[in-house]
Amino acid sequence: MNPKVDDYIGNLKNWQTEIALLRTIVLDCGLTEEFKWRTPCYSFQGKNIVLLGSFKEYCAISFLKGSLLQDANGILSKPGENSQAVRLIRFTDWEEILKIKPIMKNYIHEAIELEKAGLKVNFKSNTELELVAELQKTLAENPVLKSAFEALTPGRQRAYNLYFSASKQSKTRETRIEKYIPRILDGKGINDCICGLSKKMPNCDGSHKYIRCAE
């Protein structure tokens, strides 16, 4: 067990029991536990197999090459409409996890065998939106962020890409991307309201500028 994952689970406000249970199941399949992209990551011989994630409305186990799994039980879903590789299983309580524990283990072992065989996902090129190079690199290095970005509407994806690419300096583009990672992970567009006070939801109308801290 990785101590960083201990800290991660200990600091969770939601889904603590469920993530801990998923962790036990994954480790029982012989995977190596790591902590990458601010989330528990499990690998086989250095190859990433699954991630555990805690979100507002659910927790999930994500298979990084899930599109290659047979999914005989029909329990996998795309994290976003445009997701080509990642597939996940969502949970809203620990009982749901226990109900499919044997099936989930079979999926994990199948994912390991796919990795042993060296199988890869054949990605389709995105002809509609050419992402700025720094964003492509960041998404390739962070599967969780990639899934969250792909789950955004095409309009929100374009807005982010336009803003990131507007800077002439690569370092500035990288800084902008890093700044907006939490917002992307939260499923928000670059122009979406995050304070909850906007009268033009989901768009921001600048209401946050008038928030004053109580003295």
C-alpha positions, 0 to 999 in steps of 0.5 A: 500500500502506498502511504500517499493513497492512505492520505488521499482516502483519509482526506476524502469528504465523500466516498471514503468507504467506497474508495477504500473498498475498491482499493482492497479489490484492486490490490487483491488482483496483484496490481502495484499501487501508486499515486499519480495525477492526484488520484490512486493509480494501479499498474502492472509491470509499469503499465497503468491499468486502472484509476480510482476517482472520487467525484461529487455525485459518484466514485468510480474505477476507470480502466485506461484501455477499457474500450478493449474490454469485452464488457460482457456484463454491460457495466462499463460507460464512457466518461465523456461522449468523445472518450476513445479509450477510458471506460469506467464503472460508477458507484454511489454506495459500497453495496453496489461495489460488493454486488459486482466484486467478482465481475470487477475482478474479472475485468481487472484480470482481463485488462492485465492480460490485454496489457501483457499482450501489448494491445493498444487502442487505435485512436481516431484523429480529431479533425474538428478540433486541433488542440494546442500542443501543450494541452495535448501533452498535458492530457496525454500525461494525465488520463483523469484530466483527459477523461474530464476534458473529453466529457466537456461539451465541444463548445467548452473544449473549443473555448479552453483550446482557444484561450490556451492557444491565444498566448504566444509563449509556450510557458504561458500556455502551460501556466494557463493550462495548469491554472484551469486543471481544477475547473476542468476536473470539476466539469466546468467550462472556462466561462461557466459560473463557479460561485453560484450567484450568476443570473445567467447560469451556467454562464458567469455574469461577473457576480463573483466580483461583488462577493465580500468576505464577512467581517 
